[in-house]
Amino acid sequence: MSQEFISDQKLKDIQERCEATTPGPWKSYIEGRDHVAGSDFIMTGTETNRGEDIELSGATKSDHDFIASAKQNIPLLINEIRRLKNAL
């Protein structure tokens, strides 16, 4: 199996896609776990500056949690990759 490395351009493309999304933070709300009535959704923005909720069709609870956390995790991962690349 060949190893694939993330180029600087690929990191830039990933960062641009992340930055083009609805402003965060994003938080997953699952009926029965995070609220008592309504559907599962992803809240965007803050309590005082909310964006549109994201509703997913066919997504599992784990899918909701993963997608919501990606908004915060992807920038962290990009920064860590860049830090490690610079350390080399």
Secondary structure, 3 states (H helix, E strand, C coil): CCCCCCCHHHHHHHHHHHHCCCCCCEEEECECCCECCCCCEEEEECCCCECCCECCCCCCHHHHHHHHHHHHHHHHHHHHHHHHHHHC
